[in-house]
Structures are given as structure tokens and as C-alpha cells.
């Protein structure tokens, strides 16, 4: 793989209990509670490696560590790999796409 194209966007499905988190709810005023919630991120690792890092506590997102269940590759696989700039732009675009459908999203 070309070293320039080694960044990935990834999506983690979150436990439904995330909907009790006040900060998560504040970020998602249009949340449809019948739909899954997701964490959307970018990484220079594989999505699998980054997910394991979140869960093991290595540079985790609080939300991904506490509520992360599993990766959802069907939401990002076709997009990867990409340059850092492309990934940096794709992360909010993908999050916005999912949020516009009513999914609760966390990106931090």
C-alpha cells in the first residue's frame, strides 16, 4: 500500500446505554432512539487496531471505551484507505450523513 494512503475512517457501534450520557445527548438533539448510535473516527492504524486501542485504554475516546461494542465495516470499508487530508475531511462528512438519518454520533 502506498504510504500516502494509509489513513482510515472507521465506525464503532455504541451500546444503547450511551443515550443516558448527558454529553452524548447534548451533541445529538435530533437522535432517533430506535436507531443505533455510532462513534466515527480516523486513524493511521487499521480500524481493528484502533478499536482495540480504544477498548484497552490506549489513547481512548471516553465514549468509545465505555460504550463501544464492535466495528461496523459496511459503513466505511469502501472509503478506505485514503490520505490524512481525505480522512480528516471524510470523518465529519460521514458523521453528518449518519446524524442526518437520526443516528446518535460521537466524534471526540
C-alpha positions as CSV (number, residue, x, y, z in Angstrom):
1,X,0.0,0.0,0.0
2,X,1.2,3.5,-0.8
3,X,2.4,5.2,2.4
4,X,0.4,8.3,1.5
5,X,-2.8,6.3,1.6
6,X,-2.7,4.7,5.0
7,X,-5.4,6.6,6.9
8,X,-8.8,5.2,7.5
9,X,-12.2,6.4,8.7
10,X,-14.0,3.9,11.0
11,X,-17.3,3.5,12.7
12,X,-18.0,1.8,16.1
13,X,-21.5,0.8,17.1
14,X,-22.2,2.0,20.6
15,X,-24.3,0.4,23.3
16,X,-27.8,1.9,23.6
17,X,-27.0,2.9,27.2
18,X,-24.9,5.8,25.6
19,X,-28.3,7.5,25.2
20,X,-28.2,8.1,29.0
21,X,-24.9,10.1,28.7
22,X,-25.7,13.8,29.1
23,X,-22.8,15.0,26.9
24,X,-23.8,12.5,24.2
25,X,-27.4,13.6,24.2
26,X,-26.4,17.3,24.1
27,X,-24.4,16.5,20.9
28,X,-27.4,14.7,19.3
29,X,-30.6,16.7,19.7
30,X,-32.2,15.0,16.7
31,X,-31.4,11.5,17.9
32,X,-33.9,8.8,16.9
33,X,-33.6,6.3,19.8
34,X,-34.8,3.4,17.7
35,X,-31.6,3.7,15.6
36,X,-28.1,2.5,16.5
37,X,-25.6,5.1,17.8
38,X,-22.0,5.3,16.5
39,X,-18.6,6.6,17.2
40,X,-16.9,8.0,14.0
41,X,-13.1,8.4,13.9
42,X,-10.0,8.5,11.7
43,X,-6.8,6.6,12.3
44,X,-3.4,5.8,10.7
45,X,-3.8,2.3,12.0
46,X,-6.2,-0.3,10.8
47,X,-9.8,0.2,12.2
48,X,-9.4,-3.1,14.1
49,X,-6.2,-1.9,15.8
50,X,-7.7,1.4,16.7
51,X,-10.8,-0.2,18.1
52,X,-8.7,-2.5,20.3
53,X,-6.7,0.6,21.5
54,X,-10.0,2.4,22.5
55,X,-11.1,-0.7,24.4
56,X,-7.8,-1.3,26.1
57,X,-7.5,2.3,27.2
58,X,-4.6,3.3,24.9
59,X,-5.5,6.9,23.8
60,X,-9.2,6.1,24.0
61,X,-12.3,8.2,23.4
62,X,-14.3,8.1,26.7
63,X,-17.4,7.2,24.7
64,X,-15.7,4.5,22.5
65,X,-14.1,2.9,25.5
66,X,-17.1,2.8,27.7
67,X,-19.9,2.1,25.1
68,X,-18.1,0.7,22.1
69,X,-19.4,-2.7,21.0
70,X,-17.9,-3.5,17.6
71,X,-16.8,-2.0,14.3
72,X,-19.4,-1.5,11.5
73,X,-17.3,-2.0,8.4
74,X,-20.2,-1.8,6.0
75,X,-20.4,1.9,6.8
76,X,-16.7,2.7,5.9
77,X,-14.9,-0.1,4.1
78,X,-15.4,1.2,0.6
79,X,-14.0,4.6,1.6
80,X,-10.6,3.3,2.9
81,X,-7.6,3.8,2.6
82,X,-7.1,7.5,2.0
83,X,-4.7,10.3,2.7
84,X,-4.7,12.0,6.0
85,X,-6.3,15.1,4.4
86,X,-9.0,13.0,2.8
87,X,-9.7,11.2,6.1
88,X,-9.8,14.5,8.0
89,X,-12.5,15.7,5.6
90,X,-14.4,12.4,5.4
91,X,-14.8,11.9,9.2
92,X,-17.2,14.9,9.7
93,X,-18.9,14.2,6.4
94,X,-19.6,10.6,7.3
95,X,-20.7,11.6,10.8
96,X,-23.1,14.2,9.3
97,X,-24.5,11.7,6.9
98,X,-25.3,9.3,9.7
99,X,-26.6,12.0,12.0
100,X,-28.9,13.3,9.3
101,X,-30.6,9.9,9.3
102,X,-31.3,10.1,13.0
103,X,-28.3,8.2,14.4
104,X,-26.6,9.5,17.5
105,X,-22.9,10.2,16.7
106,X,-19.8,10.9,18.7
107,X,-16.6,12.1,17.1
108,X,-14.4,13.2,20.0
